[in-house]
Amino acid sequence: FRKMATSKFEPTYARQAYPCFDEPNMKANFTVHLLKPDDETYIALSNMPQVIEEPVENGIMVHFQESVRMSTYLSCFIVSDFDFTSGTLKNGQEFRVYATPEQIAKTEYARTIGISVIDYFTEFFDIDFPLPKLDMAAIPDFVSGAMEHWGLVTFRETALLYSSEISSSANKQRVASVVSHELAHSWFGNLVTMQWWNDIWLNEGFASYIQYKGVNYAEPDWQMMDQFIIDDLHPVLILDATLGSHPIVQTVLTPDEITAIFDTISYNKGAAVLRMLEDAVGELNFKNGVTKYLKDHEYENAVTQDLWDALQDIIEDEIDITEFMNTWTMQMGYPVIDVTTSTDGEEYILKQRRYLTNPDALDSTETPYNYRWTIPITYITSESDTPQYIWFNHTDTEVSIPKPAVPWIKFNYRQVGYYRVNYELADWERLIDNIGDLEIADQTHLLEEAFRLAESGDISYEIPLNLSLYMKNEDGYIPWSVMYTMLGALDVYLSSSADFRNYVQDIINGAYEKLSWAEEDEHGHITRRARVTVLSLACKMGHADCLEQATQRFEAWLNENEPLSQDLRTIVYNYGAAGSDAANWEKMYDIFVKESDAAEKLKLMHGLTFSNDPALLTRLIEIAETEEIIRGQDYFTLLQYIAANPIGTSIVWDYVREHWEQLVDRFGLNERYLGRMIPSITKTFTTNTKLNEMKDFFGKYPNAGAGASARV
């Protein structure tokens, strides 16, 4: 084993490394000196370029150039035996990507994508990359997905390393997305930093949105701006429709509270409302307002109001940005717009109300806007795909538009608005009949929205099930991603229903046969992702041919060393292991132990959790108690994988309840992944017995730390 040292201080850990005023608004210039072993294979890295090395009694002292003004949490050091690939940014700065020597070839894609997105961000922000060098490093066991240390960005290996020989299309997209996200912070977060942690969304929400623009620039065929809908928007709409949500901007005082708001609301909802704002003010105005904000506050700190003021200066009196956006950032949740026809049939009447998945949930929280929002309503019709706009002010009881004499009307064009829409049955039926005429983003929107409105009891499930019949002729990745999520959720409760399984197989057969298991070199990124999604859903729903194909490939791989496709191996691992015996599981486990590629190891681990043998699932949990086989960074992922297996749900829940004190000792209550593990385990519980077990557990361990909101 080789040793290394590295750091990750966000949000409140720099104080444990050196004496400092460890708050984001107390920026300083840092001069770093690192002691490394007197061994030529070891290097030392920090935020700024190295100045000189000096032999000292205990090794080599490495001195670094003084940094620009920055917050303590952005400082970083690494001492390791890493190697690197290098390139040059447009303005001449050296750009290096570091990894362990045996994996250095896997840094090429990250280097290429990094240079491309830096070029894009430099143009978008109209500000050159602010530092004299930029390094990215893949850390073998890293607590976060990645961290935007200025000039020395650190990543899990799965988020930075890509091999054209073994990595999947999903792996490639993750590398591109995480690199883009972290490098966006060089401007939004690092150059200009939030005044205090209650505005962390200024960092994370903006980076979560702009990352899609960066990847879209570098990989224009990936439909990234539409993928935002399924990857960022839809997940946060679920959380924000519960009482466990919180406002984007909220007061936080303690380290636990600070850690807790690094969550889906700050990242995804922050990104979603910025996307809505950009659409409302116009793309160019948004870009110019962001640039003004950055230039006005560079190397300093800012608050949310500063961003609103910069945008207001650009658009002048066209829209009151503060009044509009405060309704979205100062209260949690979002509205559903009920669209009805006026009694004379001449108008559509629009009314808003707060949307909750559980309409009977009681919320005593007061907000300055009484859960009403200022909403930029958009709509298109069968006669015009140019969106029309109407403002629904939070003080208005209702708004209306003339009812056009057209076959159909759809509100919330491309689901850019952060709200839901419910129609009368006749308008739903018109959309069902004509969904094939819509763009991918609008089709995806209708599918997701109809299932969610049925879940909350606003409409009958007959509507989404009829709407989804058009999927018989659809083979696109983005709508099938929605169907995978929605049908998978229903399957938790209907897995024993032959009618439900037959319905799913009926609509999936067309895409299954078209995409099939046969991969061709000319198939692009989106087609490859669609194939994995459709085949995964088919196997999940018991499609006979899919399961047979997975089993045959699994046996050939395991016993005859037959190679597996990069994209299809996840399906083969999962459903091959699910239908296999203990002897084959042991063979797969041995392969997992010996595997060195982090992404491949994660796929194998996921496959092992598909076993139907409770003893094998329990064994995996016990193996993970030490970090000899399963890294600490993957511990919570493992438990969530096992809990997602119906056989493993109770095993994990019982284990967590019995070992909670040991888990707290190991990870600490300030570890947000520990607190969030509970809802991921218990989300499929449906009985009073399980509800009482949860109440007893929370009663026994009331101190939730950074996981308090996850218990609501």
Secondary structure, 3 states (H helix, E strand, C coil): CCCCEECCCCCCCHHHCCCCCCCCCCCECCCCEEEECCCCCCEEEECCCEEEEEEECCEEEEEECCCCCECHHHCCEEEECCEEEEEECCCCCEEEEEECHHHHHHHHHHHHHHHHHHHHHHHHHCCCCCCCEEEEEEECCCCCCEECCCCEEEEEHHHCCCCCCCCCHHHHHHHHHHHHHHHHCCCECCCEEECCHHHCHHHHHHHHHHHHHHHHHHCHHHCHHHHHHHHHHHHHHHHCCCCCCCCCCCCCCCHHHHHHCCCHHHHHHHHHHHHHHHHHHCHHHHHHHHHHHHHHHCCEEECHHHHHHHHHHHHCCCCCHHHHHHHHHCCCCCEEEEEEECCCCCEEEEEEEECCCCCCCCCCCCCCCCCCCCEEEEEEECCEEEEEEEEECCCCCCEEEECCCCCCEEECHHHCCCCEEEECHHHHHHHHHHHHHCCHHHHHHHHHHHHHHHHCCCCCCHHHHHHHHHHHHCCCHHHHHHHHHHHHHHHHHHCCCHHHHHHHHHHHHHHHHHHCCCCCCCCCHHHHHHHHHHHHHHHHCCCHHHHHHHHHHHHHHHHHCCCCCCCCHHHHHHHHHHCCCHHHHHHHHHHHHHCCCHHHHHHHHHHHCCCCCHHHHHHHHHHCCCCCCCCHHHHHHHHHHHHHCCCCHHHHHHHHHHCHHHHHHHHCCCCHHHHHHHHHHHCCCCCHHHHHHHHHHHHHCCCCHHHCHHHC
